[in-house]
Amino acid sequence: MEIKVLGPGCSKCKATYNAIDKFIKEHGLDVKLTKIEDIMEMMSYNIMTTPAVVVDEVVKLKGHVPSESEIKQMLGI
């Protein structure tokens, strides 16, 4: 599974990345997590608000920091 956090580096984007990273580590998941800050790459996902979370090339969340239950739902756990 591959997860991308899209955002320019704002506090919400960092909080989203950290929340997902913490969840992955706590549950021992085999997931590749990356942070995308390149505006052209972000635009390729047709998002208008950040942060956005992309799981296996599908946009799953945009515009807010996810709760633990939202992360669990995005990862299908």
N, C-alpha and C positions, 0 to 999 in steps of 0.2 A: 504494500500500500504506500502511496506517496501523497503527502499533504503539503500544500503550499499556502503560506500566509502572504496575502498581497496587501501592500500598504507602503506609504512613503517614509515610514519611520516615526510616526506620531505615537503618542502614549498609548492610545487604544490598540494600535497595531502591535506594539511591543507587548502589551498585556495579553493580547490574543495569542501571540507566539509563545509567550512564557506559560500560559495556561495549558495550551496543547502539549508543549514539551513536558511539563510537569505530569500531566495525565499519562502520556506515553511511558515515561520513566516509572511512575507508580504502578502501572499495570504490566510492565515488562513487554510492551508491544514491539513487534518488528515493523517499524514505520520509518520511512525517510521523510524528515521534516525540513523544509526549506523556507526561507524568507525572500520574497520577491519585492524589490524596491524600484525596479526599472519601470518607468511610466509606460513605455511602449509595450512591454510584456504584459503589464496589468491591463492595458486597453484591449489586448487580444482576447481577454475573458469577458468583455462587454459589461464591466462593472462600473457603476457611477459613484458608489460610496465605498469607503474603506473603514475598517479592515474587511477583507474578504477571505474566505477559506475555500480552497479548492482541494477536493479529495479525488484522486485518480482522474484528474482533468475535468471534473464536474464541480461547478460552483455550488457549494452547500450552504454558505452563510455570507451575509454582507451587511455592513453598517453598524455592527455592535460587537462587543466582546462576548464570546459564548460562555454560558454557564457550564458547569461540569456535566449536567444532564444533556445539554445540547452537544457537547463534545462526544459524549457516549453515543448519542443518536447518530451523529455524523460518521462515526467509526463503525457503526453497526454492532455495538457491544451490548 
